[in-house]
Amino acid sequence: MHLQRHPVLTDQRFKHVLQLLPNLQKLELGPAGARLSRNGILSIGKLCPQLIDLDISCLRMSFRALENLCRNCPRLQRINVPQLNFKEQNLEVLLKYLTELRILELVSTSVTGDCFSLLPASVRKVTLRACPRIREHNFCLVGDRCAQLEELCLSQTRVTSHDIKHIAARCRNLRHLDISGCNLVQPEEFLELMPNVTSLAAGACPNINKNTFRALVSYCTKLERLDLRGGASHKYVPAAGLQLLCRLPLLSWLDVSYQNEVTDEVLRSLANCARLATLLLRENYSARSPFTEKGLFDLSMTCRSLASLDVSCVQCISRQLYDSLVSKLPAGRRLSLIVGGTDLEQLYLAEPDDDRVKLCQGSPAPDYPAVMHDDPSSSDDSDSDGPEEERFADVFIDWLWLNNALWAV
């Protein structure tokens, strides 16, 4: 049972339920917790000291309330707190008291990273997305403190190649790296230090060139997922580099949407990827695709591992592609076509009956990766109490509560 925006989650009822669950380990409060006062929030730490996973991102919390919560719940491994006006002192409290923290997620905050020296060695995942005020030398502290780091997101920050080299040299277990929208990195300078990386996101990264692809296929042979989405505000990746991707033996997921160098020749090269299962080739409504319908057909027929092809908003798509695939795709093959914003969208609505080629609508809205701007002043450091972004997630509070505890009060 999921509770959505429960209307009677008052302090008294909330405390009563927590008293029934002294060993509660996971708690997620959505918009239903918006009516909780400071006392209601403080009861979490007093009544649930065994928590290891806590999501209170929809609540308004004072610095003292956050400090009290962290002090009383030292076993927390993941905590999702309100990001609005989240400052350095808030981060310092988290890192000071939560010595078993495994996941740190900061999005669009004004932190500078000066307290990264307090990062516990237990951290396995760090997300620092759209945090433009983090100082360059503080990125290196992540590598110094978190030798067991496995996932790192530095999207839309001022991180440099030197910083990532420093982190990669110390975090040999790093599996996932996100540098989308980072203007100051040259990936070929640090990929040699990442032989174990399996997922790389570098969309809207303006310094990707052929040398980047040469380093990628030479050193990152375990790579399974690669995000190279383009956009209107940065250079496009070279076609000669894209053709080298077929040398990645484990590549199974590739996003080259909004790239004007993905020609039929590039598609022929990608068809040689032995394990490629998902390929995203999305376009916007105004752009003309550099590849043709024939290129898509040849790719679908040649790449036997391909199971999902996203061609949302690609203007060269017609009924002929669908009919050709239905008639010539081998009986043992299954292919999903995401066709939102194309001429095949109407055919999807008509629900054609074929078990080999399945049409999916998807989301036709362009999803360009954001780009980090050189001016760090874009992050407002004011103390204004503007409204938080409303969250429409389901409210989850342990399976026992969901079963009958709440209604028994």
Buried (B, 14 or more C-beta within 10 A) or exposed (E): EEBEEBEEBEBEBBBBBBBBBEEBBBBBBBBBBBBBEBEBBBBBBBBBBEBBBBBBBBBBBEEEBBBBBBEBBBEBBBBBBBBBBBBBEBBBBBBBBBEEBBBBBBBBBBBBBBBBEBBBEBBBBBBBBBBBBBBBEBBBBBBBBBEEBBBBBBBBBBBBBBBBBBBBEBBEEBBBBBBBBBBBBBBBBBBEBBBBBBBBBBBBBBBBBBBBBBBBBEBBBBBBBBBBBBBEEBEBBBBBBBBBBBBBEBBBBBBBBBBBBBBBBBBBBBBEBEBBBBBBBBBBEEBEBBBBBBBBBBBBBEBEEBBBBBBBBBBBBBEEBBBBBEEEBEEEBEBBBBBBBBBBBEBBEEEBEEEBBBBBBBEBEBBBBBBBBEEBEEBEEEEEEEEBEEEEBEBBBBEBBBEEBBEEE
